[in-house]
Amino acid sequence: MAYYFLVSQLPYLSYGQEPPFPSASFRELCGEMLSKKDAQLLEFCRLGIENDEEPSITHSLFINNWIERERTLWLNLAQIRAGKLKREPPADVPHDSAEAEAQARAAFVLENPLEAEILIDKGRWDAVESLAGTDYFGVNTIYAYLLKLLLIERRSSFKTEEGFAEYKALYAKIIEQAPGAGANGEPK
């Protein structure tokens, strides 16, 4: 089904800009303008996966591919973290998306957490564009728009100064609680 009226009214989005309107408002608008069958899939347009969430199978190849890509990304991140911490990795880590796997590895080696988050989100943005296809007035364009809106909302929520202050406070607390550590984190 084509959604010419809805898609033609949407402002252009680019990563890093301020959101033109809240994603919740866009979801409401879509709920009114999409067919019931298409509107039901809006709930699957989200970032990340829940713990132990199994991929959902929907009537939308776009949604199914997005969910699988997110699952691959986050479970590969968990596997890399587990290896570094010498813990048991998650079972059944998918390797369906070489791009998501490579992105997880690239993000993990970055020392700056903000840069890692931005790298992950830019990769997600590119994946959304790739998955959306060329039916510019189809429902996939609307799902992709919602995901992009979520990504720019997330990006605009990053507060560098506040994040660094929180990081320093959390690090100081961890060092303080570490057995046998002095004020500078060195063993006594």
C-alpha positions in Angstrom: 0.0 0.0 0.0 1.3 3.5 -0.9 1.2 6.3 1.6 1.7 9.3 -0.7 0.0 11.9 1.5 1.9 11.0 4.7 5.3 10.5 3.2 5.2 13.7 1.1 4.6 15.8 4.3 7.6 14.5 6.2 10.6 16.7 6.7 13.9 15.4 5.6 16.0 13.8 8.3 19.8 13.7 8.7 21.8 12.1 11.4 22.9 14.6 14.1 20.1 17.1 13.5 17.5 18.0 16.2 14.3 15.9 15.9 11.6 17.9 14.0 9.0 16.4 16.3 8.8 13.6 18.9 8.8 10.0 17.7 5.7 9.4 20.0 3.8 12.0 18.0 4.9 10.4 14.7 3.7 7.0 16.0 0.3 8.5 16.8 0.0 10.1 13.4 1.0 6.8 11.7 -1.6 4.9 13.9 -4.3 7.1 12.3 -3.0 7.0 8.7 -1.7 3.5 8.2 -3.7 0.4 7.6 -4.4 -1.5 10.8 -2.0 -4.3 9.6 0.8 -1.9 8.9 0.2 0.2 12.1 0.6 -2.9 14.2 4.2 -3.3 13.1 5.2 0.1 14.5 5.8 -1.5 17.9 8.7 -3.4 16.3 10.4 -0.2 15.1 12.7 0.3 18.1 16.4 0.3 18.9 18.1 -2.5 20.7 16.7 -5.8 21.8 15.4 -7.1 25.1 17.4 -9.7 27.1 16.9 -13.1 25.6 14.5 -11.7 23.0 13.9 -14.0 20.1 13.5 -12.5 16.7 9.9 -11.9 15.7 8.5 -13.0 12.4 6.2 -10.4 10.9 4.6 -9.9 7.5 7.3 -7.2 6.8 10.6 -8.2 5.4 12.0 -4.8 6.4 10.9 -5.3 10.0 12.2 -8.8 10.2 15.6 -7.8 8.7 15.8 -4.8 11.1 15.1 -7.0 14.1 17.7 -9.6 13.0 20.3 -6.9 12.4 19.7 -5.4 15.9 19.9 -8.8 17.5 23.1 -9.6 15.6 24.7 -6.3 16.6 23.8 -6.5 20.3 24.6 -10.1 20.8 27.9 -9.7 19.1 28.6 -6.7 21.4 27.7 -8.9 24.4 30.0 -11.7 23.1 32.9 -9.3 22.7 32.4 -7.8 26.2 32.1 -11.3 27.7 35.4 -12.3 26.1 37.1 -9.3 27.4 35.7 -9.8 31.0 36.5 -13.6 30.7 32.8 -14.5 31.2 30.5 -16.9 29.5 29.4 -15.4 26.2 25.7 -15.4 25.2 24.5 -18.6 23.6 23.7 -18.7 19.9 25.3 -15.4 18.8 24.0 -14.9 15.3 26.4 -14.1 12.5 23.7 -13.2 9.9 25.0 -9.7 9.3 28.7 -9.3 8.6 28.2 -5.5 8.7 26.6 -5.6 12.2 29.4 -7.9 13.4 32.1 -5.7 12.1 30.4 -2.6 13.6 30.3 -4.3 17.0 34.0 -5.0 16.8 34.9 -1.5 15.6 32.8 0.2 18.4 34.3 -2.0 21.0 37.9 -0.9 20.3 37.1 2.8 20.6 38.2 4.2 23.9 35.7 7.0 23.9 32.2 5.7 24.8 30.4 8.6 23.0 32.4 7.9 19.8 31.4 4.2 20.1 27.7 5.0 20.5 27.8 7.4 17.5 29.6 4.8 15.4 26.9 2.3 16.2 24.1 4.7 15.5 25.6 5.8 12.2 25.8 2.2 11.2 22.2 1.7 12.2 21.3 4.8 10.1 23.0 3.3 7.1 21.3 -0.1 7.6 17.9 1.6 7.8 18.5 3.3 4.5 19.7 0.1 2.9 16.8 -1.9 4.2 14.2 0.6 3.2 14.6 0.0 -0.5 13.3 2.3 -3.2 9.5 2.2 -2.8 9.6 5.8 -1.5 5.9 6.0 -0.7 5.6 2.4 0.7 5.2 1.4 4.3 8.9 0.6 4.6 9.7 4.3 4.1 7.5 5.1 7.1 9.1 2.4 9.3 12.5 3.7 8.2 11.5 7.2 9.0 10.4 6.2 12.5 13.7 4.4 13.1 15.7 7.4 11.9 13.7 9.7 14.1 14.5 7.4 17.1 18.2 7.6 16.2 18.3 11.4 16.0 16.3 11.6 19.3 18.9 9.3 20.9 21.8 11.3 19.4 20.3 14.6 20.7 20.0 13.1 24.2 23.8 12.6 24.4 25.2 15.2 26.8 28.9 15.1 26.6 29.7 17.2 29.7 27.1 15.5 31.8 28.2 12.1 30.6 31.8 12.7 31.3 31.0 14.0 34.8 28.8 10.9 35.5 31.6 8.6 34.1 34.2 10.2 36.5 31.8 9.9 39.5 31.1 6.3 38.7 34.7 5.5 38.1 35.7 7.2 41.4 33.0 5.1 43.2 34.3 1.9 41.7 37.9 2.7 42.7 36.8 3.6 46.2 35.0 0.3 46.6 37.8 -1.8 45.2 39.6 -3.8 47.8 43.1 -2.6 48.5 43.0 0.4 46.2 44.2 3.8 47.2 42.7 7.1 46.2 44.3 7.1 42.8 43.3 3.5 42.0 46.8 2.1 42.6 47.2 -0.8 45.1 48.2 0.3 48.6 
